[in-house]
């Protein structure tokens, strides 16, 4: 087996395992193996290492550029945060740097394949994704209707959830927010939204019986509701609204899509910084207004108020000083504030330089994908605009594993397809020039 096939197979295996994170997390806590808890980091570094090994004879410019940008950015922020405890600092790097390395590893793994091999590989990714998405959806339904049995199956006791069990179980008004086979209801809800969109957008690329496709769409829609993840439910409505406008106003769909995206971004920004929308929602649902809006406003303003200097506004209050997932920072005398959204996570760790850099990248990607829809086989462009228009202020995309790596992989696929087309065009032009020169001689 060629080495290049190993990297692509490892990436496919990583995608499959990433949709079983709850199972892996539960096993790792039972056997208490610290190495198993770092499985995804080892996997990503392994894929990257193999990919580099294959391309070393003729390393690509984009790979060097990405490494250079990643290295310089890492050194710059490390230099600015040398006053922070090294354990806290390197834990933060583990969260963010590995994700950047995954981008390089996944993109190179796709480009290593030939054009026809890539098209065949995309079919394998689609099949793998759909199989594990369906399994997760069925489990989400099971967890909703048989919550007591689900808790008993895992051996959970009352109030026993979170890091000690590997799976975070949350209940609202006595109803479990179903996590599927993942570790938490948030990535489960996002996964179901992604699966719903992929099922619709791949209807031309990958043939499926209409009755089966409708059944899957119904299953994913129900599963989104059963996770009770309101941001994904809003994203579901957001997607259907855009598709409706696309169908009615086919020539003006880009204008309407842009307007809807901008309006949503503005509403969600206002809802997490000012009290107007909180007061409105509070009239209809005090619990949603408090849990989803007021707490978010308090968290965001607390971190923004802690930015006392110009340096902190531009580059953050300090890497790893905020954020309550993973590492127990009280052991280092750090009173960390929650960073439950991409926006405040970036603002806290990397300042508004990081915030605007993230938005710039996602807007660029969205523009490229909407302008080159033929390359976007999974319809990931809709998840891209959902991520920065809706989810940006309400969920942390960067730390939301595995949906972050699934979305990144599906974003990279159109760019890889575009790259192969450009290479093929260049070869054809070169061949034509050679023929012309030969005739001239």
Backbone torsions as a table, in degrees:
resi	resn	phi	psi	omega
1	UNK	NA	130.0	179.8
2	UNK	-65.3	149.1	-179.4
3	UNK	-60.7	-36.2	-178.5
4	UNK	-63.6	-31.3	177.2
5	UNK	-70.3	-30.7	-179.9
6	UNK	-65.4	-43.8	-179.4
7	UNK	-62.6	-42.5	-179.9
8	UNK	-68.3	-37.4	177.4
9	UNK	-68.1	-37.5	176.8
10	UNK	-65.0	-39.5	177.8
11	UNK	-63.4	-40.8	178.9
12	UNK	-65.7	-41.9	177.6
13	UNK	-64.3	-38.7	179.3
14	UNK	-63.5	-40.8	177.9
15	UNK	-62.0	-43.4	179.9
16	UNK	-64.2	-48.5	-178.9
17	UNK	-64.8	-31.1	-178.2
18	UNK	-65.6	-21.8	178.0
19	UNK	-92.5	13.1	174.7
20	UNK	-127.4	29.6	-173.4
21	UNK	-61.5	-33.4	178.6
22	UNK	-65.2	-40.2	178.8
23	UNK	-64.6	-46.5	-179.9
24	UNK	-64.6	-41.8	-180.0
25	UNK	-63.5	-40.1	179.4
26	UNK	-65.7	-42.5	179.0
27	UNK	-63.9	-43.1	-178.0
28	UNK	-64.2	-33.6	178.7
29	UNK	-76.5	-31.5	179.5
30	UNK	-68.5	-46.7	-178.4
31	UNK	-88.5	-8.1	177.0
32	UNK	52.2	52.2	180.0
33	UNK	-104.5	110.5	-177.2
34	UNK	-64.4	-28.7	-180.0
35	UNK	-68.7	-42.1	179.6
36	UNK	-62.8	-32.2	179.3
37	UNK	-67.2	-18.6	178.7
38	UNK	-105.5	24.5	-174.0
39	UNK	-58.6	-41.2	-176.1
40	UNK	-69.0	-35.6	177.5
41	UNK	-64.4	-44.5	178.1
42	UNK	-64.2	-38.7	-180.0
43	UNK	-62.3	-49.0	-178.0
44	UNK	-62.6	-45.3	179.7
45	UNK	-64.2	-36.3	177.9
46	UNK	-65.1	-44.8	178.2
47	UNK	-62.5	-43.6	179.8
48	UNK	-62.1	-44.6	-179.6
49	UNK	-60.2	-44.3	179.4
50	UNK	-67.2	-40.5	179.7
51	UNK	-61.8	-43.5	179.2
52	UNK	-65.3	-38.5	179.1
53	UNK	-59.3	-38.9	-178.8
54	UNK	-71.5	-40.7	-173.4
55	UNK	-90.3	-3.7	-177.0
56	UNK	-53.6	-41.1	179.6
57	UNK	-56.7	-30.7	179.4
58	UNK	-147.6	78.0	-175.2
59	UNK	-68.8	139.0	-176.3
60	UNK	-79.3	150.5	-179.8
61	UNK	-61.1	-40.9	-176.8
62	UNK	-63.7	-33.7	179.3
63	UNK	-66.5	-46.1	177.6
64	UNK	-61.8	-40.5	-179.3
65	UNK	-64.1	-45.5	-179.8
66	UNK	-64.7	-41.0	177.0
67	UNK	-63.1	-42.0	-179.2
68	UNK	-63.1	-48.6	179.7
69	UNK	-62.0	-45.0	-179.9
70	UNK	-63.0	-44.5	-179.1
71	UNK	-65.0	-46.8	-178.5
72	UNK	-65.7	-41.1	178.8
73	UNK	-64.1	-43.2	179.2
74	UNK	-61.9	-46.9	-180.0
75	UNK	-62.6	-42.0	-179.0
76	UNK	-61.3	-47.6	-178.2
77	UNK	-73.0	-31.8	175.0
78	UNK	-64.4	-41.7	179.4
79	UNK	-61.5	-38.9	-179.2
80	UNK	-76.7	-11.1	-175.0
81	UNK	-124.0	28.2	-178.3
82	UNK	-66.7	-15.5	179.5
83	UNK	-79.9	-7.8	-178.8
84	UNK	-89.8	145.9	178.0
85	UNK	-51.8	132.8	-173.6
86	UNK	-63.1	-33.2	178.0
87	UNK	-63.8	-45.3	178.4
88	UNK	-64.0	-42.5	-177.9
89	UNK	-63.4	-46.3	-177.5
90	UNK	-75.2	-25.1	173.9
91	UNK	-66.8	-39.0	177.0
92	UNK	-65.0	-39.1	176.7
93	UNK	-63.2	-37.9	178.7
94	UNK	-59.7	-37.0	-179.5
95	UNK	-71.0	-42.7	-170.4
96	UNK	-98.1	-45.2	-175.8
97	UNK	-63.7	-40.5	-179.1
98	UNK	-62.8	-33.8	178.3
99	UNK	-66.4	-39.6	176.0
100	UNK	-65.3	-39.2	178.2
101	UNK	-65.0	-33.2	177.9
102	UNK	-64.6	-38.8	178.6
103	UNK	-57.9	-46.0	179.5
104	UNK	-65.4	-46.1	-177.6
105	UNK	-62.0	-46.1	-177.4
106	UNK	-67.7	-42.8	-178.1
107	UNK	-65.1	-44.9	179.0
108	UNK	-65.9	-36.1	178.5
109	UNK	-63.8	-33.2	178.0
110	UNK	-75.9	-39.8	-177.5
111	UNK	-73.5	-25.0	178.4
112	UNK	-61.7	-33.7	-179.8
113	UNK	-70.9	149.1	173.6
114	UNK	-74.0	168.3	-173.7
115	UNK	-58.5	-47.7	-179.9
116	UNK	-69.0	-34.0	177.2
117	UNK	-66.4	-37.1	179.1
118	UNK	-64.5	-43.6	-179.7
119	UNK	-62.6	-39.9	177.0
120	UNK	-67.2	-37.5	-179.6
121	UNK	-67.6	-36.5	178.5
122	UNK	-61.6	-37.5	176.7
123	UNK	-63.1	-38.3	178.9
124	UNK	-67.5	-39.6	177.4
125	UNK	-62.4	-44.1	179.6
126	UNK	-61.0	-46.0	-179.1
127	UNK	-64.2	-45.0	179.4
128	UNK	-62.1	-46.6	-179.4
129	UNK	-60.2	-47.3	-176.6
130	UNK	-64.7	-41.4	-179.2
131	UNK	-60.5	-49.6	-176.9
132	UNK	-76.1	-25.9	174.6
133	UNK	-68.3	-41.1	178.2
134	UNK	-64.3	-43.2	178.3
135	UNK	-59.8	-45.0	178.0
136	UNK	-61.9	-41.4	-179.5
137	UNK	-62.7	-43.6	178.7
138	UNK	-63.3	-41.7	178.7
139	UNK	-64.9	-38.4	178.4
140	UNK	-60.9	-43.1	177.7
141	UNK	-63.9	-43.4	177.9
142	UNK	-59.4	-46.3	-179.0
143	UNK	-62.5	-32.9	-179.6
144	UNK	-70.3	-46.6	-175.6
145	UNK	-85.2	-23.6	-178.4
146	UNK	-126.8	54.0	-175.5
147	UNK	-63.6	-39.5	-179.9
148	UNK	-63.7	-44.3	178.8
149	UNK	-65.3	-37.1	178.4
150	UNK	-62.9	-45.8	178.7
151	UNK	-63.9	-40.5	179.4
152	UNK	-67.0	-37.8	179.2
153	UNK	-60.4	-38.7	179.9
154	UNK	-82.1	-12.4	-178.7
155	UNK	75.7	27.1	-178.8
156	UNK	-80.2	143.1	172.5
157	UNK	-101.8	170.9	177.7
158	UNK	-58.3	134.3	177.8
159	UNK	65.4	12.4	178.4
160	UNK	-98.3	98.4	179.6
161	UNK	-154.1	166.0	176.8
162	UNK	101.5	-146.6	-172.3
163	UNK	-62.0	-31.7	-176.7
164	UNK	-67.6	-24.2	-177.8
165	UNK	-109.8	-14.1	-178.4
166	UNK	87.7	-17.0	179.9
167	UNK	-126.9	131.5	-179.3
168	UNK	-95.0	109.5	179.5
169	UNK	-99.0	123.5	180.0
170	UNK	-124.1	137.4	177.6
171	UNK	-122.0	139.9	176.2
172	UNK	-123.7	121.7	-177.9
173	UNK	54.9	38.1	176.9
174	UNK	80.7	3.6	-179.2
175	UNK	-111.3	127.3	179.6
176	UNK	-68.0	136.1	173.7
177	UNK	-88.0	95.7	-166.9
178	UNK	-57.5	125.9	178.6
179	UNK	-94.4	-2.9	-175.2
180	UNK	63.4	-135.4	176.2
181	UNK	-100.0	16.3	177.3
182	UNK	-100.0	-176.0	-173.5
183	UNK	-91.9	-7.8	-171.9
184	UNK	-161.4	157.7	-176.8
185	UNK	-72.0	-25.4	-177.1
186	UNK	-64.7	-55.6	177.2
187	UNK	-64.2	-28.5	178.2
188	UNK	-65.0	-43.5	178.1
189	UNK	-64.7	-41.9	178.7
190	UNK	-65.3	-39.8	178.5
191	UNK	-61.2	-42.5	-180.0
192	UNK	-66.9	-37.7	175.9
193	UNK	-63.7	-44.8	178.3
194	UNK	-60.7	-42.8	-179.6
195	UNK	-64.5	-39.8	178.4
196	UNK	-61.6	-46.5	-179.1
197	UNK	-65.9	-44.2	180.0
198	UNK	-62.4	-39.3	179.8
199	UNK	-61.1	-39.8	178.5
200	UNK	-74.1	-47.6	-171.4
201	UNK	-72.4	-19.4	-178.9
202	UNK	-98.2	11.6	-174.6
203	UNK	-63.4	-27.2	178.8
204	UNK	-89.6	-35.7	-176.9
205	UNK	-75.0	-39.0	-177.3
206	UNK	-124.9	111.9	-175.2
207	UNK	-69.6	140.7	178.9
208	UNK	-153.9	145.1	177.4
209	UNK	-57.5	137.5	-176.3
210	UNK	-59.2	-39.8	-179.3
211	UNK	-63.7	-40.1	179.1
212	UNK	-66.9	-42.0	179.7
213	UNK	-62.5	-41.4	178.4
214	UNK	-65.2	-37.8	177.2
215	UNK	-64.0	-42.2	179.5
216	UNK	-66.0	-41.6	178.6
217	UNK	-61.6	-41.9	177.6
218	UNK	-64.1	-42.1	179.7
219	UNK	-62.7	-45.0	-179.5
220	UNK	-68.0	-38.3	179.0
221	UNK	-64.1	-44.4	177.7
222	UNK	-63.2	-40.4	-178.5
223	UNK	-65.4	-36.7	176.3
224	UNK	-58.4	-45.3	-179.7
225	UNK	-64.3	-40.8	-176.9
226	UNK	-71.5	-20.4	172.7
227	UNK	-75.2	-17.6	-177.8
228	UNK	57.9	21.2	178.8
229	UNK	-81.6	101.6	-171.6
230	UNK	-62.7	-33.6	179.8
231	UNK	-63.8	-40.3	177.4
232	UNK	-68.6	-36.9	177.8
233	UNK	-63.9	-42.5	176.1
234	UNK	-64.6	-39.8	177.1
235	UNK	-61.7	-36.3	176.6
236	UNK	-61.1	-46.5	177.9
237	UNK	-66.1	-40.7	178.6
238	UNK	-58.0	-46.7	-179.5
239	UNK	-64.6	-47.6	-179.1
240	UNK	-63.6	-35.5	177.6
241	UNK	-63.8	-46.3	179.5
242	UNK	-63.6	-42.0	179.4
243	UNK	-64.7	-34.8	177.2
244	UNK	-64.4	-45.9	178.1
245	UNK	-65.2	-36.1	176.9
246	UNK	-62.3	-39.1	-177.8
247	UNK	-71.6	-40.9	-177.0
248	UNK	-78.4	-44.0	-176.3
249	UNK	-115.5	70.9	-172.1
250	UNK	-62.6	-36.6	-178.2
251	UNK	-79.2	-24.3	-176.8
252	UNK	-109.4	16.1	-172.9
253	UNK	-61.4	-34.6	-179.2
254	UNK	-65.8	-37.2	178.8
255	UNK	-65.9	-46.4	180.0
256	UNK	-66.8	-39.2	178.1
257	UNK	-62.1	-43.3	178.6
258	UNK	-63.7	-44.8	-179.5
259	UNK	-63.4	-45.1	179.8
260	UNK	-62.5	-42.2	179.8
261	UNK	-63.3	-44.1	-179.9
262	UNK	-65.6	-41.0	178.7
263	UNK	-63.1	-44.8	179.5
264	UNK	-63.2	-44.4	179.0
265	UNK	-58.5	-43.9	-179.5
266	UNK	-64.9	-44.6	-179.9
267	UNK	-61.6	-44.3	-177.7
268	UNK	-72.3	-30.7	173.2
269	UNK	-64.8	-48.2	179.9
270	UNK	-61.8	-41.3	-176.3
271	UNK	-66.0	-20.9	-178.9
272	UNK	-106.3	5.3	179.7
273	UNK	-128.5	-20.9	-177.9
274	UNK	-131.6	164.6	-172.3
275	UNK	-91.9	-6.3	-173.6
276	UNK	-54.9	-53.4	-177.1
277	UNK	-69.8	-32.9	176.1
278	UNK	-58.7	-47.7	-179.4
279	UNK	-61.4	-37.6	179.6
280	UNK	-66.3	-49.5	-179.1
281	UNK	-67.1	-33.9	-178.6
282	UNK	-60.4	-26.6	179.0
283	UNK	-68.1	-30.0	-176.1
284	UNK	-101.4	-36.6	-178.7
285	UNK	-148.9	92.7	-179.6
286	UNK	-58.4	-36.4	-177.7
287	UNK	-66.8	-43.6	177.9
288	UNK	-66.6	-41.5	179.8
289	UNK	-60.2	-40.4	-178.2
290	UNK	-75.3	-54.3	-173.0
291	UNK	-70.9	-36.9	-173.8
292	UNK	-96.7	-26.5	-174.8
293	UNK	-113.2	-56.4	-174.7
294	UNK	-61.1	-45.7	179.5
295	UNK	-61.2	-38.8	179.4
296	UNK	-65.0	-42.2	177.9
297	UNK	-60.1	-45.5	-178.6
298	UNK	-63.3	-42.6	179.4
299	UNK	-64.3	-45.8	-178.4
300	UNK	-64.7	-48.0	-176.7
301	UNK	-66.9	-31.9	179.1
302	UNK	-62.3	-43.3	179.7
303	UNK	-73.9	-40.7	178.8
304	UNK	-63.4	-37.2	178.6
305	UNK	-68.4	-23.2	-179.9
306	UNK	-79.1	-9.5	177.6
307	UNK	-82.1	94.5	-172.3
308	UNK	-96.3	-20.0	-177.7
309	UNK	-118.3	163.9	177.9
310	UNK	-61.8	-38.6	178.9
311	UNK	-61.2	-41.8	-179.6
312	UNK	-67.9	-35.0	177.5
313	UNK	-65.1	-44.1	-177.4
314	UNK	-77.4	-40.5	-170.6
315	UNK	-121.6	8.7	173.9
316	UNK	93.2	164.7	-179.2
317	UNK	-80.4	-13.4	178.4
318	UNK	144.0	136.4	-179.0
319	UNK	-66.1	121.9	175.9
320	UNK	82.9	-2.9	-178.7
321	UNK	-70.4	-24.2	176.1
322	UNK	-121.8	162.8	-175.7
323	UNK	109.2	121.9	-173.9
324	UNK	-107.7	14.0	178.9
325	UNK	-97.3	148.2	176.4
326	UNK	78.9	-99.9	-172.9
327	UNK	-73.1	134.0	175.2
328	UNK	-81.6	102.0	-173.3
329	UNK	-83.3	-9.0	176.6
330	UNK	-66.1	-24.9	177.9
331	UNK	-67.1	-17.4	179.7
332	UNK	-109.8	18.6	180.0
333	UNK	59.0	37.4	178.0
334	UNK	-113.0	121.0	177.6
335	UNK	-92.2	83.2	-172.9
336	UNK	-74.8	142.7	173.9
337	UNK	-98.8	150.7	179.6
338	UNK	-64.0	142.7	174.0
339	UNK	-125.3	72.9	-171.6
340	UNK	-90.3	8.2	175.6
341	UNK	-132.8	153.7	177.9
342	UNK	-57.2	-42.2	-177.4
343	UNK	-57.1	-55.2	-174.4
344	UNK	-77.8	-26.2	174.7
345	UNK	-61.7	-47.9	179.0
346	UNK	-68.3	-42.6	-179.3
347	UNK	-61.9	-40.2	-178.8
348	UNK	-70.3	-46.1	-174.9
349	UNK	-84.5	-35.6	-171.9
350	UNK	-131.0	6.2	176.9
351	UNK	71.1	-172.4	-178.2
352	UNK	-75.3	-11.2	169.0
353	UNK	-63.5	-44.6	177.7
354	UNK	-66.9	-40.3	179.6
355	UNK	-59.9	-51.3	-176.9
356	UNK	-72.0	-29.1	176.1
357	UNK	-65.6	-43.7	178.4
358	UNK	-61.7	-47.6	-179.8
359	UNK	-62.7	-40.8	-179.6
360	UNK	-62.0	-43.3	180.0
361	UNK	-64.0	-46.3	-177.5
362	UNK	-68.9	-36.2	176.9
363	UNK	-66.3	-42.2	177.0
364	UNK	-59.1	-47.0	-179.9
365	UNK	-62.1	-43.6	-179.9
366	UNK	-60.7	-45.8	179.7
367	UNK	-60.7	-45.9	-179.7
368	UNK	-62.0	-43.0	-177.4
369	UNK	-70.5	-39.6	178.7
370	UNK	-69.9	-29.1	177.9
371	UNK	-82.6	-14.6	-179.9
372	UNK	-132.5	58.9	-173.7
373	UNK	-62.9	-26.9	-178.0
374	UNK	-64.0	-26.0	179.2
375	UNK	-82.3	-21.9	-174.3
376	UNK	-87.3	77.8	-174.6
377	UNK	-65.5	-30.6	-176.9
378	UNK	-92.4	-4.5	-177.6
379	UNK	67.8	29.8	-175.6
380	UNK	-67.8	-13.9	178.8
381	UNK	-59.4	-30.3	179.8
382	UNK	-73.6	-34.8	176.2
383	UNK	-70.9	-33.3	178.4
384	UNK	-62.1	-48.6	-179.2
385	UNK	-71.9	-29.8	174.2
386	UNK	-63.6	-39.2	-176.6
387	UNK	-62.4	-43.6	-177.7
388	UNK	-96.8	-15.5	179.5
389	UNK	-88.6	-32.5	-174.5
390	UNK	-121.7	-53.0	-172.9
391	UNK	-73.9	-22.6	-173.4
392	UNK	-53.5	-39.6	-177.6
393	UNK	-96.9	-3.6	-173.8
394	UNK	-126.9	-7.6	177.3
395	UNK	-151.0	150.6	-177.5
396	UNK	-93.9	94.5	-179.7
397	UNK	-57.9	-39.3	-173.7
398	UNK	-63.2	-38.9	-177.4
399	UNK	-99.7	0.8	-176.3
400	UNK	-85.5	75.5	178.1
401	UNK	-82.3	136.3	12.7
402	UNK	-100.9	-1.1	-174.4
403	UNK	-61.8	-28.0	178.7
404	UNK	-64.3	-43.6	-178.0
405	UNK	-74.9	-30.3	176.3
406	UNK	-65.8	-45.4	179.5
407	UNK	-64.7	-43.9	179.8
408	UNK	-60.5	-44.4	179.4
409	UNK	-60.3	-44.2	-179.0
410	UNK	-71.0	-25.8	174.2
411	UNK	-71.2	-39.9	-176.4
412	UNK	-70.1	-28.6	-176.6
413	UNK	-59.0	-48.2	177.4
414	UNK	-59.9	-37.1	179.3
415	UNK	-68.8	-35.8	177.0
416	UNK	-67.9	-40.7	177.8
417	UNK	-63.9	-42.4	178.3
418	UNK	-62.0	-40.5	179.2
419	UNK	-60.2	-45.1	-178.5
420	UNK	-66.0	-36.0	177.6
421	UNK	-65.2	-43.2	178.8
422	UNK	-62.0	-41.3	178.4
423	UNK	-62.7	-43.1	-179.8
424	UNK	-64.2	-40.1	178.6
425	UNK	-64.4	-42.8	178.7
426	UNK	-62.3	-41.1	179.4
427	UNK	-65.2	-39.6	179.9
428	UNK	-66.0	-42.1	178.4
429	UNK	-64.2	-40.6	179.1
430	UNK	-63.4	-41.6	179.5
431	UNK	-63.4	-40.4	179.0
432	UNK	-64.9	-41.1	178.0
433	UNK	-62.3	-40.3	-179.8
434	UNK	-64.5	-39.8	179.2
435	UNK	-65.5	-41.9	178.7
436	UNK	-62.3	-44.8	179.2
437	UNK	-63.5	-37.8	-179.5
438	UNK	-65.7	-41.0	179.4
439	UNK	-67.6	-36.0	-179.8
440	UNK	-64.2	-35.4	179.6
441	UNK	-71.3	NA	NA
